[in-house]
Amino acid sequence: MRILKIILPVLLLSFGLSAQNAYDIVKKSDNKLRSATSFAKIKITAVRPSWSKEMTIKTWTKNSNYSVALVTSPAKEKGIVFLRRDKEVWNYVPSISRTIKLPPSMMTQGWMGTDLTNDDMIKQSSILVDYNHKIAGEELIDGHKTWKIVLTPKENAAVIWGKIILWIDKEEYNQLRGEYYDEDNFLINKLISSKIKEFDGRKIPSHIEFIPEDNPGNKTLIDYLDLNFKIKIPEKYFTTAYMKRLR
């Protein structure tokens, strides 16, 4: 009985530290692309077996609650804007001069003809808030030592994934790989990050491949052209009234 009194607290402490460490790792990784404010220029390419489509966007973010994305090319879609304010998401379409509030059901729909969803681009769900975290092992990826971390949804969390597995670099805390599963544990999407560059003092993968498992030959490429942190952004950028004037 005395041995149990000694061992049990140690086991419980070890379990608690592992769970806390997994959360801390994911939080540090998630924060690599976040700050009080940020601005980015991004090229997104949808690749299909017989064609490809390229677009560029500008994004502005404030903390984790406000973000706005402006499509700058191609000409046909130039001026389209997506805005997130806390849990509300808005879309401005210049061709019809209308601002539309997107319902939660539209978060799972494809974004602008790519393999990404509205939720992927606008990040309504949070890998920190909406998921539990657990270290499942360690692996070597492209010469980088990584933690393999499994994320499972918290009860009643409004998320689209039944499970996420992330491979996070031990040195720079970059997410080098990601696998996204549905509620039946079928693999739906893969994410591969590479070409690490320094942006505004942070070493970050500048190239990301988003690969859907159920559409062979399809993938979406994301390339960071510019990325700045802690810049001044006018409050009006995150208002619906300013969406049509964003440049």
C-alpha positions in Angstrom: 0.0 0.0 0.0 2.9 2.4 0.8 4.4 1.6 -2.6 1.2 2.5 -4.3 1.0 5.8 -2.4 4.4 6.6 -3.8 4.0 5.3 -7.4 0.5 6.6 -8.1 1.2 10.3 -7.7 4.3 9.9 -9.9 2.3 8.3 -12.6 -0.4 10.9 -12.4 2.2 13.7 -12.5 3.9 12.1 -15.5 0.6 11.9 -17.4 -0.3 15.5 -16.5 3.1 16.7 -17.8 2.8 14.8 -21.1 -0.7 16.3 -21.7 0.6 19.8 -20.8 3.7 19.4 -23.0 1.6 18.4 -26.0 -0.6 21.5 -25.6 2.4 23.7 -25.2 4.1 22.3 -28.3 1.0 22.9 -30.4 0.5 26.4 -28.9 4.1 27.4 -29.7 3.8 26.0 -33.2 0.4 27.8 -33.8 1.9 31.0 -32.5 4.7 30.9 -35.2 2.1 32.3 -37.7 0.4 34.6 -35.2 1.1 37.8 -33.4 -0.8 40.8 -32.2 -1.1 41.7 -35.9 0.2 40.3 -39.2 0.1 40.9 -43.0 0.8 38.4 -45.7 1.0 38.1 -49.5 0.2 34.6 -50.6 0.1 32.7 -53.9 -2.4 29.9 -54.1 -2.4 27.3 -56.9 -5.1 24.7 -57.4 -3.6 21.8 -59.4 -5.8 19.4 -61.3 -4.8 16.5 -63.7 -5.6 18.6 -66.8 -5.4 22.2 -65.6 -4.3 24.6 -62.9 -5.5 27.9 -61.4 -3.4 30.5 -59.7 -4.5 33.3 -57.5 -2.9 35.8 -55.2 -4.3 37.2 -51.9 -3.5 39.6 -49.2 -4.4 38.8 -45.6 -4.5 40.9 -42.5 -5.0 39.5 -39.0 -5.4 40.8 -35.5 -4.9 38.4 -32.6 -6.8 35.2 -33.2 -10.3 36.7 -33.5 -10.0 39.0 -36.6 -8.9 38.3 -40.1 -9.6 39.6 -43.6 -8.5 38.2 -46.9 -8.5 40.1 -50.2 -8.2 38.3 -53.6 -5.9 40.4 -55.8 -5.8 38.1 -58.9 -6.9 36.8 -61.3 -8.9 39.7 -62.7 -12.2 37.7 -62.7 -12.1 37.3 -58.9 -10.1 40.4 -58.0 -11.7 42.3 -55.1 -13.5 39.3 -53.4 -13.1 39.7 -49.6 -13.6 37.3 -46.7 -13.8 38.7 -43.2 -13.9 37.0 -39.8 -15.0 38.8 -36.7 -15.0 36.4 -33.7 -17.4 33.7 -34.8 -19.0 35.7 -37.7 -17.8 35.3 -41.3 -18.6 37.6 -44.1 -18.0 37.5 -47.9 -18.0 40.5 -50.2 -18.5 39.8 -53.9 -17.8 42.9 -56.1 -19.5 41.5 -59.3 -22.8 41.7 -57.5 -21.8 44.4 -55.0 -23.1 42.4 -52.1 -21.9 41.5 -48.6 -23.1 38.1 -47.4 -22.9 36.6 -44.0 -21.8 32.9 -44.2 -23.6 30.4 -42.1 -21.7 27.8 -40.1 -22.8 25.1 -42.6 -20.7 26.8 -45.3 -17.5 26.4 -43.4 -17.0 22.9 -44.9 -17.5 24.0 -48.5 -14.5 24.5 -50.9 -12.8 27.8 -51.0 -12.5 29.5 -54.4 -12.2 26.3 -56.4 -9.3 24.9 -54.3 -9.0 21.9 -52.1 -9.2 24.1 -49.0 -12.4 24.7 -47.1 -13.7 28.1 -45.9 -12.7 26.9 -42.4 -9.1 26.3 -43.6 -8.8 29.7 -45.0 -10.7 31.7 -42.4 -9.7 29.5 -39.5 -13.0 29.6 -37.6 -12.1 26.5 -35.5 -9.0 26.5 -33.3 -6.6 23.7 -32.9 -5.9 25.0 -29.4 -9.4 25.7 -28.1 -11.4 23.0 -29.8 -9.1 19.9 -29.5 -7.4 17.8 -26.9 -3.7 17.1 -27.5 -1.5 14.0 -27.0 2.1 13.2 -27.9 2.0 9.9 -29.9 5.7 9.5 -30.6 8.7 11.0 -32.4 9.7 10.8 -36.0 12.4 12.0 -38.4 11.0 14.0 -41.4 13.3 15.4 -44.0 16.2 15.4 -41.5 14.1 17.2 -38.9 13.3 15.6 -35.5 9.6 16.0 -34.8 6.9 15.3 -32.3 3.9 13.4 -33.6 0.9 14.9 -31.9 -2.7 13.6 -32.1 -5.6 16.1 -31.7 -9.1 14.9 -30.9 -12.1 17.2 -30.7 -13.5 18.2 -27.4 -17.0 17.3 -26.6 -19.5 19.6 -28.4 -16.8 21.4 -30.3 -18.0 22.8 -33.6 -15.2 21.3 -35.8 -15.1 19.5 -39.1 -12.3 17.0 -38.3 -12.7 13.8 -36.3 -8.9 13.7 -35.7 -5.8 15.7 -36.7 -2.2 14.4 -36.6 0.6 17.0 -36.6 4.3 16.4 -37.0 6.0 19.4 -35.3 9.7 20.2 -35.7 11.5 20.1 -32.3 13.9 22.9 -33.2 11.7 25.6 -34.8 8.2 24.3 -33.8 7.1 24.3 -37.5 4.3 22.0 -38.6 6.1 19.9 -41.2 3.3 17.4 -41.8 -0.4 17.2 -41.1 -3.1 14.5 -41.6 -6.8 15.3 -41.3 -9.4 12.6 -40.6 -13.2 12.5 -40.7 -15.4 11.4 -37.8 -15.1 7.8 -39.1 -11.3 7.9 -38.9 -10.8 8.0 -42.7 -7.9 10.1 -43.9 -9.2 13.0 -45.9 -6.4 15.5 -46.4 -2.6 15.6 -46.1 -0.5 18.7 -45.5 3.2 18.9 -46.4 5.3 22.0 -45.5 8.8 22.8 -46.9 11.2 25.5 -48.1 11.8 27.1 -44.8 12.6 30.9 -45.1 13.0 33.7 -42.6 10.1 36.2 -42.5 10.4 39.2 -40.1 12.8 37.2 -37.9 10.9 33.9 -37.9 11.9 30.8 -39.7 8.7 29.5 -41.3 7.9 27.0 -44.2 7.2 29.2 -47.2 5.7 26.3 -49.3 2.7 24.2 -48.3 1.0 21.3 -50.3 -2.6 20.5 -49.4 -3.4 17.1 -50.8 -7.0 15.5 -50.8 -6.8 11.7 -50.5 -10.1 11.1 -52.4 -9.1 13.0 -55.5 -5.9 11.6 -57.0 -3.9 14.2 -59.0 -5.5 17.1 -57.1 -3.6 19.3 -54.8 -3.5 23.0 -53.7 -0.1 24.8 -53.3 0.3 27.7 -50.9 3.4 29.9 -51.2 4.1 32.8 -48.8 5.5 35.7 -50.9 5.7 38.1 -47.9 4.9 37.9 -44.2 5.2 40.6 -41.6 4.3 40.6 -37.9 3.3 43.3 -35.5 2.4 45.9 -38.0 -0.1 48.7 -37.6 -3.5 47.8 -39.1 -6.4 50.3 -39.0 -9.4 49.0 -37.0 -11.6 49.7 -40.1 -10.0 46.8 -42.0 -12.0 44.4 -39.8 -15.4 46.0 -40.4 -18.0 45.0 -43.0 -18.4 48.6 -44.1 -14.8 48.6 -45.3 -14.7 45.3 -47.2 -15.5 46.9 -50.6 -12.8 49.5 -50.1 -10.0 47.1 -49.1 -6.9 47.3 -51.4 
